[in-house]
Amino acid sequence: MSVGEFAEKVGLTPANVAVLKNGRAKAVRFSTLDAMCKVLGCQPGDLLEWVPAEDTAEETAETR
């Protein structure tokens, strides 16, 4: 499926799909996540990965 087709089915612009795809999004609406999962036939965990921020990693190391 092309980016344009995916964007249309999810209800996003191709530019916003690129932001999500490249990991530059600061947040994702639940409705957008729901639409992406419906289009792709997957679960949210298949699309999301938690990566700690650098300052969070430093704080964790300091508290040990």
Biopython code that builds the backbone (N, CA, C, O; Angstrom):
import numpy as np
from Bio.PDB.StructureBuilder import StructureBuilder

atoms = [
    (1, "MET", "N", (0.840, -1.161, 0.000)),
    (1, "MET", "CA", (0.000, 0.000, 0.000)),
    (1, "MET", "C", (0.900, 1.243, 0.000)),
    (1, "MET", "O", (1.899, 1.293, 0.718)),
    (2, "SER", "N", (0.552, 2.201, -0.776)),
    (2, "SER", "CA", (1.356, 3.425, -0.852)),
    (2, "SER", "C", (1.091, 4.304, 0.365)),
    (2, "SER", "O", (0.095, 4.132, 1.068)),
    (3, "VAL", "N", (1.990, 5.238, 0.597)),
    (3, "VAL", "CA", (1.823, 6.179, 1.706)),
    (3, "VAL", "C", (0.560, 7.003, 1.498)),
    (3, "VAL", "O", (-0.186, 7.245, 2.447)),
    (4, "GLY", "N", (0.315, 7.432, 0.275)),
    (4, "GLY", "CA", (-0.876, 8.221, -0.030)),
    (4, "GLY", "C", (-2.157, 7.450, 0.233)),
    (4, "GLY", "O", (-3.110, 7.994, 0.790)),
    (5, "GLU", "N", (-2.182, 6.189, -0.164)),
    (5, "GLU", "CA", (-3.362, 5.351, 0.064)),
    (5, "GLU", "C", (-3.573, 5.117, 1.561)),
    (5, "GLU", "O", (-4.699, 5.190, 2.054)),
    (6, "PHE", "N", (-2.480, 4.835, 2.281)),
    (6, "PHE", "CA", (-2.565, 4.638, 3.724)),
    (6, "PHE", "C", (-3.069, 5.902, 4.403)),
    (6, "PHE", "O", (-3.956, 5.842, 5.254)),
    (7, "ALA", "N", (-2.509, 7.042, 4.030)),
    (7, "ALA", "CA", (-2.910, 8.319, 4.619)),
    (7, "ALA", "C", (-4.396, 8.566, 4.411)),
    (7, "ALA", "O", (-5.094, 8.991, 5.331)),
    (8, "GLU", "N", (-4.876, 8.302, 3.212)),
    (8, "GLU", "CA", (-6.292, 8.508, 2.907)),
    (8, "GLU", "C", (-7.184, 7.597, 3.743)),
    (8, "GLU", "O", (-8.203, 8.040, 4.274)),
    (9, "LYS", "N", (-6.806, 6.331, 3.861)),
    (9, "LYS", "CA", (-7.608, 5.374, 4.629)),
    (9, "LYS", "C", (-7.629, 5.708, 6.117)),
    (9, "LYS", "O", (-8.639, 5.496, 6.788)),
    (10, "VAL", "N", (-6.513, 6.231, 6.635)),
    (10, "VAL", "CA", (-6.414, 6.557, 8.060)),
    (10, "VAL", "C", (-7.008, 7.936, 8.353)),
    (10, "VAL", "O", (-7.461, 8.191, 9.469)),
    (11, "GLY", "N", (-7.007, 8.819, 7.361)),
    (11, "GLY", "CA", (-7.520, 10.167, 7.560)),
    (11, "GLY", "C", (-6.445, 11.166, 7.937)),
    (11, "GLY", "O", (-6.713, 12.139, 8.642)),
    (12, "LEU", "N", (-5.226, 10.926, 7.469)),
    (12, "LEU", "CA", (-4.101, 11.819, 7.719)),
    (12, "LEU", "C", (-3.571, 12.359, 6.400)),
    (12, "LEU", "O", (-3.922, 11.859, 5.331)),
    (13, "THR", "N", (-2.731, 13.372, 6.477)),
    (13, "THR", "CA", (-2.029, 13.830, 5.285)),
    (13, "THR", "C", (-0.795, 12.950, 5.101)),
    (13, "THR", "O", (-0.293, 12.390, 6.075)),
    (14, "PRO", "N", (-0.303, 12.818, 3.885)),
    (14, "PRO", "CA", (0.940, 12.067, 3.680)),
    (14, "PRO", "C", (2.102, 12.638, 4.499)),
    (14, "PRO", "O", (2.972, 11.887, 4.939)),
    (15, "ALA", "N", (2.124, 13.956, 4.708)),
    (15, "ALA", "CA", (3.189, 14.568, 5.516)),
    (15, "ALA", "C", (3.112, 14.082, 6.959)),
    (15, "ALA", "O", (4.142, 13.810, 7.575)),
    (16, "ASN", "N", (1.904, 13.969, 7.504)),
    (16, "ASN", "CA", (1.762, 13.489, 8.880)),
    (16, "ASN", "C", (2.100, 12.007, 8.997)),
    (16, "ASN", "O", (2.611, 11.570, 10.028)),
    (17, "VAL", "N", (1.825, 11.239, 7.965)),
    (17, "VAL", "CA", (2.229, 9.825, 7.963)),
    (17, "VAL", "C", (3.753, 9.747, 7.999)),
    (17, "VAL", "O", (4.313, 8.905, 8.700)),
    (18, "ALA", "N", (4.424, 10.617, 7.250)),
    (18, "ALA", "CA", (5.893, 10.634, 7.243)),
    (18, "ALA", "C", (6.442, 10.973, 8.622)),
    (18, "ALA", "O", (7.442, 10.394, 9.046)),
    (19, "VAL", "N", (5.803, 11.903, 9.328)),
    (19, "VAL", "CA", (6.234, 12.264, 10.685)),
    (19, "VAL", "C", (6.125, 11.044, 11.598)),
    (19, "VAL", "O", (7.037, 10.771, 12.379)),
    (20, "LEU", "N", (5.028, 10.318, 11.504)),
    (20, "LEU", "CA", (4.849, 9.112, 12.317)),
    (20, "LEU", "C", (5.854, 8.035, 11.929)),
    (20, "LEU", "O", (6.463, 7.399, 12.789)),
    (21, "LYS", "N", (6.018, 7.842, 10.642)),
    (21, "LYS", "CA", (6.904, 6.797, 10.137)),
    (21, "LYS", "C", (8.354, 7.026, 10.550)),
    (21, "LYS", "O", (9.073, 6.072, 10.847)),
    (22, "ASN", "N", (8.782, 8.274, 10.569)),
    (22, "ASN", "CA", (10.171, 8.603, 10.878)),
    (22, "ASN", "C", (10.428, 8.804, 12.369)),
    (22, "ASN", "O", (11.539, 9.156, 12.765)),
    (23, "GLY", "N", (9.408, 8.584, 13.195)),
    (23, "GLY", "CA", (9.591, 8.683, 14.638)),
    (23, "GLY", "C", (9.719, 10.097, 15.164)),
    (23, "GLY", "O", (10.273, 10.310, 16.243)),
    (24, "ARG", "N", (9.214, 11.068, 14.416)),
    (24, "ARG", "CA", (9.331, 12.466, 14.852)),
    (24, "ARG", "C", (8.076, 12.975, 15.548)),
    (24, "ARG", "O", (8.032, 14.127, 15.980)),
    (25, "ALA", "N", (7.055, 12.128, 15.662)),
    (25, "ALA", "CA", (5.808, 12.556, 16.301)),
    (25, "ALA", "C", (6.001, 12.635, 17.811)),
    (25, "ALA", "O", (6.625, 11.760, 18.410)),
    (26, "LYS", "N", (5.470, 13.672, 18.411)),
    (26, "LYS", "CA", (5.531, 13.834, 19.868)),
    (26, "LYS", "C", (4.365, 13.119, 20.543)),
    (26, "LYS", "O", (4.452, 12.743, 21.712)),
    (27, "ALA", "N", (3.269, 12.932, 19.799)),
    (27, "ALA", "CA", (2.081, 12.291, 20.350)),
    (27, "ALA", "C", (1.260, 11.706, 19.204)),
    (27, "ALA", "O", (1.412, 12.100, 18.048)),
    (28, "VAL", "N", (0.393, 10.763, 19.547)),
    (28, "VAL", "CA", (-0.524, 10.169, 18.573)),
    (28, "VAL", "C", (-1.890, 10.075, 19.248)),
    (28, "VAL", "O", (-2.006, 9.553, 20.357)),
    (29, "ARG", "N", (-2.899, 10.568, 18.591)),
    (29, "ARG", "CA", (-4.258, 10.464, 19.127)),
    (29, "ARG", "C", (-4.685, 9.002, 19.116)),
    (29, "ARG", "O", (-4.303, 8.237, 18.231)),
    (30, "PHE", "N", (-5.480, 8.626, 20.108)),
    (30, "PHE", "CA", (-5.999, 7.263, 20.153)),
    (30, "PHE", "C", (-6.842, 6.964, 18.919)),
    (30, "PHE", "O", (-6.823, 5.843, 18.410)),
    (31, "SER", "N", (-7.577, 7.956, 18.440)),
    (31, "SER", "CA", (-8.406, 7.737, 17.252)),
    (31, "SER", "C", (-7.534, 7.461, 16.023)),
    (31, "SER", "O", (-7.913, 6.671, 15.158)),
    (32, "THR", "N", (-6.366, 8.110, 15.944)),
    (32, "THR", "CA", (-5.431, 7.864, 14.840)),
    (32, "THR", "C", (-4.817, 6.486, 14.975)),
    (32, "THR", "O", (-4.706, 5.756, 13.990)),
    (33, "LEU", "N", (-4.419, 6.124, 16.175)),
    (33, "LEU", "CA", (-3.854, 4.798, 16.422)),
    (33, "LEU", "C", (-4.883, 3.721, 16.097)),
    (33, "LEU", "O", (-4.551, 2.703, 15.490)),
    (34, "ASP", "N", (-6.123, 3.945, 16.496)),
    (34, "ASP", "CA", (-7.207, 3.004, 16.200)),
    (34, "ASP", "C", (-7.385, 2.852, 14.688)),
    (34, "ASP", "O", (-7.512, 1.734, 14.187)),
    (35, "ALA", "N", (-7.394, 3.960, 13.971)),
    (35, "ALA", "CA", (-7.570, 3.916, 12.512)),
    (35, "ALA", "C", (-6.405, 3.195, 11.840)),
    (35, "ALA", "O", (-6.615, 2.417, 10.910)),
    (36, "MET", "N", (-5.177, 3.446, 12.303)),
    (36, "MET", "CA", (-4.019, 2.774, 11.717)),
    (36, "MET", "C", (-4.094, 1.270, 11.946)),
    (36, "MET", "O", (-3.785, 0.487, 11.048)),
    (37, "CYS", "N", (-4.506, 0.863, 13.151)),
    (37, "CYS", "CA", (-4.612, -0.567, 13.454)),
    (37, "CYS", "C", (-5.695, -1.231, 12.609)),
    (37, "CYS", "O", (-5.518, -2.357, 12.144)),
    (38, "LYS", "N", (-6.817, -0.538, 12.409)),
    (38, "LYS", "CA", (-7.879, -1.092, 11.568)),
    (38, "LYS", "C", (-7.397, -1.287, 10.141)),
    (38, "LYS", "O", (-7.649, -2.330, 9.538)),
    (39, "VAL", "N", (-6.703, -0.289, 9.593)),
    (39, "VAL", "CA", (-6.212, -0.362, 8.215)),
    (39, "VAL", "C", (-5.164, -1.459, 8.063)),
    (39, "VAL", "O", (-5.155, -2.183, 7.067)),
    (40, "LEU", "N", (-4.277, -1.580, 9.058)),
    (40, "LEU", "CA", (-3.175, -2.544, 8.962)),
    (40, "LEU", "C", (-3.518, -3.919, 9.528)),
    (40, "LEU", "O", (-2.765, -4.873, 9.333)),
    (41, "GLY", "N", (-4.648, -4.027, 10.229)),
    (41, "GLY", "CA", (-5.033, -5.296, 10.831)),
    (41, "GLY", "C", (-4.051, -5.731, 11.907)),
    (41, "GLY", "O", (-3.621, -6.884, 11.939)),
    (42, "CYS", "N", (-3.699, -4.795, 12.795)),
    (42, "CYS", "CA", (-2.706, -5.098, 13.831)),
    (42, "CYS", "C", (-3.163, -4.559, 15.174)),
    (42, "CYS", "O", (-4.249, -3.992, 15.290)),
    (43, "GLN", "N", (-2.330, -4.739, 16.185)),
    (43, "GLN", "CA", (-2.565, -4.232, 17.532)),
    (43, "GLN", "C", (-1.672, -3.008, 17.767)),
    (43, "GLN", "O", (-0.638, -2.874, 17.111)),
    (44, "PRO", "N", (-2.050, -2.111, 18.691)),
    (44, "PRO", "CA", (-1.225, -0.935, 18.957)),
    (44, "PRO", "C", (0.228, -1.267, 19.288)),
    (44, "PRO", "O", (1.136, -0.540, 18.885)),
    (45, "GLY", "N", (0.451, -2.343, 20.010)),
    (45, "GLY", "CA", (1.818, -2.734, 20.367)),
    (45, "GLY", "C", (2.676, -3.091, 19.167)),
    (45, "GLY", "O", (3.904, -3.092, 19.251)),
    (46, "ASP", "N", (2.027, -3.396, 18.048)),
    (46, "ASP", "CA", (2.781, -3.680, 16.827)),
    (46, "ASP", "C", (3.334, -2.398, 16.205)),
    (46, "ASP", "O", (4.263, -2.444, 15.399)),
    (47, "LEU", "N", (2.764, -1.266, 16.579)),
    (47, "LEU", "CA", (3.156, 0.020, 15.988)),
    (47, "LEU", "C", (3.989, 0.896, 16.913)),
    (47, "LEU", "O", (4.722, 1.769, 16.448)),
    (48, "LEU", "N", (3.882, 0.671, 18.219)),
    (48, "LEU", "CA", (4.521, 1.560, 19.192)),
    (48, "LEU", "C", (5.704, 0.894, 19.875)),
    (48, "LEU", "O", (5.721, -0.315, 20.106)),
    (49, "GLU", "N", (6.683, 1.715, 20.186)),
    (49, "GLU", "CA", (7.849, 1.270, 20.943)),
    (49, "GLU", "C", (8.195, 2.374, 21.924)),
    (49, "GLU", "O", (8.307, 3.536, 21.531)),
    (50, "TRP", "N", (8.367, 2.032, 23.198)),
    (50, "TRP", "CA", (8.749, 3.017, 24.195)),
    (50, "TRP", "C", (10.260, 3.096, 24.247)),
    (50, "TRP", "O", (10.945, 2.088, 24.420)),
    (51, "VAL", "N", (10.770, 4.309, 24.095)),
    (51, "VAL", "CA", (12.204, 4.562, 24.180)),
    (51, "VAL", "C", (12.380, 5.676, 25.204)),
    (51, "VAL", "O", (11.855, 6.773, 25.010)),
    (52, "PRO", "N", (13.109, 5.419, 26.293)),
    (52, "PRO", "CA", (13.254, 6.468, 27.308)),
    (52, "PRO", "C", (14.034, 7.656, 26.766)),
    (52, "PRO", "O", (14.968, 7.506, 25.978)),
    (53, "ALA", "N", (13.628, 8.832, 27.207)),
    (53, "ALA", "CA", (14.363, 10.035, 26.845)),
    (53, "ALA", "C", (15.710, 9.998, 27.547)),
    (53, "ALA", "O", (15.857, 9.336, 28.574)),
    (54, "GLU", "N", (16.688, 10.700, 27.004)),
    (54, "GLU", "CA", (18.028, 10.693, 27.589)),
    (54, "GLU", "C", (18.018, 11.183, 29.029)),
    (54, "GLU", "O", (18.686, 10.605, 29.887)),
    (55, "ASP", "N", (17.260, 12.251, 29.301)),
    (55, "ASP", "CA", (17.238, 12.761, 30.670)),
    (55, "ASP", "C", (16.559, 11.774, 31.623)),
    (55, "ASP", "O", (16.928, 11.702, 32.795)),
    (56, "THR", "N", (15.584, 11.022, 31.143)),
    (56, "THR", "CA", (14.944, 10.001, 31.963)),
    (56, "THR", "C", (15.929, 8.885, 32.284)),
    (56, "THR", "O", (15.963, 8.395, 33.413)),
    (57, "ALA", "N", (16.725, 8.483, 31.311)),
    (57, "ALA", "CA", (17.723, 7.436, 31.528)),
    (57, "ALA", "C", (18.767, 7.896, 32.547)),
    (57, "ALA", "O", (19.208, 7.108, 33.383)),
    (58, "GLU", "N", (19.163, 9.172, 32.478)),
    (58, "GLU", "CA", (20.135, 9.709, 33.421)),
    (58, "GLU", "C", (19.560, 9.755, 34.842)),
    (58, "GLU", "O", (20.247, 9.432, 35.811)),
    (59, "GLU", "N", (18.273, 10.166, 34.948)),
    (59, "GLU", "CA", (17.635, 10.210, 36.256)),
    (59, "GLU", "C", (17.550, 8.831, 36.865)),
    (59, "GLU", "O", (17.766, 8.668, 38.066)),
    (60, "THR", "N", (17.237, 7.829, 36.052)),
    (60, "THR", "CA", (17.155, 6.457, 36.534)),
    (60, "THR", "C", (18.507, 5.985, 37.047)),
    (60, "THR", "O", (18.579, 5.335, 38.090)),
    (61, "ALA", "N", (19.578, 6.301, 36.331)),
    (61, "ALA", "CA", (20.912, 5.891, 36.741)),
    (61, "ALA", "C", (21.309, 6.577, 38.044)),
    (61, "ALA", "O", (21.988, 5.974, 38.875)),
    (62, "GLU", "N", (20.897, 7.825, 38.233)),
    (62, "GLU", "CA", (21.244, 8.572, 39.438)),
    (62, "GLU", "C", (20.527, 8.044, 40.675)),
    (62, "GLU", "O", (21.053, 8.144, 41.784)),
    (63, "THR", "N", (19.331, 7.482, 40.496)),
    (63, "THR", "CA", (18.556, 7.017, 41.638)),
    (63, "THR", "C", (18.957, 5.622, 42.098)),
    (63, "THR", "O", (18.463, 5.150, 43.122)),
    (64, "ARG", "N", (19.824, 4.967, 41.378)),
    (64, "ARG", "CA", (20.246, 3.605, 41.758)),
    (64, "ARG", "C", (21.300, 3.621, 42.801)),
    (64, "ARG", "O", (21.762, 2.563, 43.229)),
]
sb = StructureBuilder()
sb.init_structure("model")
sb.init_model(0)
sb.init_chain("A")
sb.init_seg("    ")
for serial, (resi, resn, name, xyz) in enumerate(atoms, 1):
    if name == "N":
        sb.init_residue(resn, " ", resi, " ")
    sb.init_atom(name, np.array(xyz, "f"), 0.0, 1.0, " ", f" {name:<3s}", serial, name[0])
structure = sb.get_structure()
